[in-house]
């Protein structure tokens, strides 16, 4: 039986260096809140904003993602960015995805608030809502009005922004922006790498198979 394409597909990108339980929590929150059919995890191969960082090899980050998501049937993994030789720009990835999916599939690009406010530095960022609605993950106690101000700062300079309802904006140039409030998950890949380099126990932050993979392959040692 051929699996049909999802009608509502979330996109969660990142270096996943390494993937941790917080990433899965974000995907689950988006899946539930937005009634998504799936959330597609796309590890970045050559992130343009992190070219100076010594990332774990793409093959290892991809393998860890697949281990972490075994049993999560609604969380597939894509190696799309590893197929390209150029830098991993979001607009290029979304454009490629759009070309591979049926027209009726709606894409939802998931990102954190801190990344959203820096979005004007991204390649062709104004074109991103043409390919996918933007979903901004925000904290429960975020500054009142901060999200609305951020939406206008990023997209309201040269194009119209209309707030349709609390937590949702329509861009007159096309596309929507949604705010998703979820409890902050106190985990970060940076902190996990630092802890691993120091020999600390991080088992509570990672899927057991990911922790075993890191140990077996000697990743993140000082």
WOLIN-V426091 format. One record per backbone hydrogen bond with DSSP energy under -1.0 kcal/mol. CO is the residue of the C=O (numbers start at 1). NH is the residue of the N-H. If there is no record, write none. Layout:
co = [CO | CO]
nh = [NH | NH]
This chain:
co = [7 | 8 | 8 | 9 | 10 | 11 | 12 | 14 | 20 | 21 | 22 | 23 | 24 | 25 | 26 | 27 | 28 | 29 | 30 | 31 | 38 | 40 | 41 | 42 | 46 | 47 | 50 | 53 | 57 | 58 | 59 | 60 | 61 | 62 | 63 | 64 | 65 | 67 | 69 | 71 | 72 | 74 | 76 | 79 | 80 | 87 | 89 | 90 | 91 | 92 | 93 | 94 | 95 | 97 | 102 | 106 | 107 | 108 | 109 | 111 | 112 | 113 | 116 | 118 | 119 | 122 | 124 | 125 | 127 | 128 | 128 | 133 | 134 | 135 | 136 | 137 | 138 | 139 | 143 | 145 | 146 | 147 | 148 | 149 | 150 | 151 | 152 | 160 | 162 | 165 | 167 | 168 | 168 | 169 | 170 | 171 | 175 | 176 | 177 | 178 | 180 | 185 | 188 | 189 | 190 | 191 | 192 | 193 | 194 | 195 | 196 | 202 | 205 | 207 | 208 | 209 | 210 | 211 | 212 | 213 | 214]
nh = [106 | 37 | 38 | 108 | 40 | 110 | 42 | 44 | 24 | 25 | 26 | 27 | 28 | 29 | 30 | 31 | 32 | 33 | 34 | 36 | 10 | 12 | 78 | 14 | 88 | 50 | 53 | 55 | 61 | 62 | 63 | 64 | 65 | 66 | 67 | 68 | 69 | 70 | 72 | 73 | 75 | 39 | 41 | 82 | 83 | 89 | 93 | 94 | 95 | 96 | 97 | 98 | 99 | 101 | 105 | 9 | 133 | 11 | 135 | 137 | 116 | 117 | 119 | 121 | 122 | 125 | 127 | 128 | 130 | 131 | 132 | 109 | 178 | 111 | 180 | 113 | 182 | 142 | 146 | 149 | 150 | 151 | 152 | 153 | 154 | 155 | 156 | 172 | 170 | 168 | 179 | 164 | 165 | 177 | 162 | 174 | 171 | 134 | 169 | 136 | 138 | 187 | 192 | 193 | 194 | 195 | 196 | 197 | 198 | 200 | 199 | 205 | 21 | 211 | 212 | 213 | 214 | 215 | 216 | 217 | 219]
